[in-house]
Amino acid sequence: MAEQSHVIMIIKGRVQGVYFRNFVQKQAQALVLNGFVRNLPDITKVEVQAEGNRDKLELLLDNVKVGPPGAKVEKVETIWSQYNGIFKAFEIK
């Protein structure tokens, strides 16, 4: 069985108002990951928290670094930690 992990991503750039959260949700659901995506008060940042197979989380990270058309990702900070199973689906907050 593949390693299970938890990751927090803080995405900085032109990421609000460009369907970024919808893009992340679709990517995460296709990869069968649980967690959430939300805009942060700083309009240049979005937070993603996701759990699941480490390899699939890496794929999500690769996709987030590109983003949807209209987005311009400048930086992605990541914090990896142990899987804890707190999420039951992937939602937009």
N, C-alpha and C positions, 0 to 999 in steps of 0.2 A: 504493500500500500504506500502511496506517495505521502511525503511529509505534509502535514497540515500546519498552516501558519496564519498569522494576523499581520496586516500591514496598515499603517496610516500614511497617507500621501497628502502633502500640501502642495497644490499646483498653483504656480504663480504665472501671471501673464494676462492676456485678453481671454478670460475664461468665464466671464459672466455675460449673459445676454446673447450667447452664441450657441445655445442648446447643448452646452457642455455637460450638464447634469444628465440630460436624456441620453446623450452619447455614452457616458460612463455606465449608466444603468443598463442599457442594451448590451454593452460589451460584457459587463459582469454577469448578467443573466445568461448570455450565450456560453459563458465559461463556467456556469453553475457555481457562482460565488455568492456569498451572503455579506451584507453590510449596508452602507449608506453613502450617499454623496450629498453635500450641502454647500451652499454659498457661505462664505465667511463675511463678516462686516466690512473688511477691507475688500473693495470691489475688484481687486486684482488677484484674489485668491479663492480657491475651492478646496474643500477637504473631502477626502475619500477614506473610509475605513472599510476594509474587506477581509474576509476570512475564507479559507478553503485550501485546496491543493496548492502547494508552493509554486509548482510549474505554471499553473493557471494564473496565479497572482502575478508572476513575472510577465506573463503575456498581457495581462491587464495594464501593468505598469508601462510596458512598451507602447500599448495603444494610447494610454493617457498622455504620454510624452509627445504624441503627434496631435491628438485631439480631433474634433470635427472640423469641417470646412468653416472658416471664419474665426476660428480660435488661433491664438498665437501663444503657445506654451514656452515660457522663458526658463522655468526652473521647476523641478519636482523634488521636494524633500521627502525622504522615506524613513520610516521607523518600523523595523520588524520586531515582532514579539511572538510569544507562544499563542497558539490557537486556544480559544476558550469557549467557542460555541455559543456566543451570546446573541448572534443574529440568526433569524429564521428565514429571511428573504433579503433581496437587495432593493432598497427604497431610496427615493428622493426626499430629502427633508427640507 
